[in-house]
């Protein structure tokens, strides 16, 4: 089984609403997605059960601006990414360290 990679590009994201919108668009979450931290954790954990049905790698890029502008939210987001990966062993979430943001 091949790994399915999804890129979550947070360029110009500076608040939770924009983060949730970007997650819907980039992570193939349904439009009816609740846009809460709990809904994000559930949606992420469900990704390996999607149409690719293999391991899923989520690469978070250009996250530094969001982390600087909303450090408390960014901390929660990282906890959500981590808990989703703990709940779904076929899911990996990594933070890209390269880039200009």
C-alpha positions in Angstrom: 0.0 0.0 0.0 1.4 3.4 -0.9 1.3 6.4 1.4 -1.2 9.2 0.5 0.3 12.6 1.2 -1.8 15.7 1.9 -0.2 19.2 2.2 -1.7 21.6 4.7 -0.3 25.0 3.6 -0.9 27.6 6.3 0.5 30.6 4.4 -1.4 33.7 5.4 -3.4 31.9 8.1 -3.5 34.1 11.2 -6.5 32.8 13.1 -8.5 29.6 13.9 -11.3 30.3 11.4 -8.7 30.5 8.5 -7.0 27.4 9.8 -10.3 25.4 9.8 -11.1 26.7 6.3 -7.7 25.7 5.1 -8.1 22.2 6.7 -11.4 21.7 4.9 -9.8 22.6 1.5 -6.4 20.9 1.8 -7.2 17.8 3.9 -10.2 16.7 1.9 -12.6 17.2 4.9 -16.3 17.5 4.1 -17.9 20.9 3.8 -20.2 20.0 6.7 -17.0 19.7 8.9 -17.8 21.4 12.3 -14.7 23.7 12.4 -14.0 22.9 16.0 -10.9 21.4 17.6 -12.8 18.2 18.4 -14.1 18.0 14.8 -10.7 18.5 13.4 -9.2 15.7 15.6 -12.0 13.4 14.4 -11.6 14.4 10.8 -7.8 13.9 10.9 -8.1 10.5 12.6 -10.6 9.4 9.9 -8.3 10.3 7.0 -6.6 6.8 6.8 -10.1 5.3 6.3 -10.7 7.4 3.2 -10.7 6.4 -0.4 -6.9 5.8 -0.4 -7.3 3.4 2.5 -3.5 3.3 3.2 -1.1 5.3 5.4 -1.7 9.1 5.3 1.0 11.7 5.7 -0.1 15.3 6.4 2.7 17.8 5.8 2.0 21.2 7.5 3.8 23.9 5.7 4.2 27.7 6.3 2.9 27.4 9.8 5.3 29.9 11.5 3.2 33.0 10.9 0.2 31.4 12.5 2.3 30.1 15.4 3.6 33.7 16.0 0.2 35.4 15.6 -1.8 32.9 17.7 0.6 31.0 19.9 -2.2 29.6 22.2 -4.2 28.4 19.2 -1.1 26.9 17.5 -0.4 25.0 20.7 -3.9 23.5 20.6 -3.6 22.7 16.9 -0.4 20.8 17.6 -2.1 18.9 20.4 -5.0 18.1 18.0 -2.5 16.8 15.3 -0.7 14.7 17.9 -3.9 13.2 19.4 -5.3 12.4 15.9 -2.1 10.6 15.0 -2.2 8.7 18.3 -5.8 7.6 17.5 -5.0 6.6 13.9 -1.7 4.7 13.7 -1.8 5.0 9.8 -1.8 8.8 10.1 1.4 10.9 10.4 1.4 14.7 10.8 4.7 16.4 10.2 5.7 20.1 10.4 7.9 21.2 7.4 10.8 23.3 8.7 11.9 24.7 5.3 10.3 27.7 3.6 10.2 31.4 4.1 7.4 31.8 6.6 
